[in-house]
Amino acid sequence: MAAHCQVTGAEPGFGHSISHS
């Protein structure tokens, strides 16, 4: 859930990094 929240746009840099990883 937390990861999804970040991907939504909470933290573009962090979310993108995790999504890409």
TAWO-V376774 format. One record per backbone hydrogen bond with DSSP energy under -1.0 kcal/mol. CO is the residue of the C=O (numbers start at 1). NH is the residue of the N-H. E is the energy in kcal/mol with one decimal. If there is no record, write none. Layout:
BEGIN
co->[CO CO]
nh->[NH NH]
e->[E E]
END
This chain:
BEGIN
co->[1 2 3 4 5 6 11 12 13 14 15 16 17]
nh->[5 6 7 8 10 11 15 16 17 18 19 20 21]
e->[-2.5 -2.1 -2.5 -2.3 -1.4 -1.2 -4.1 -2.6 -2.1 -2.5 -2.9 -3.0 -2.4]
END
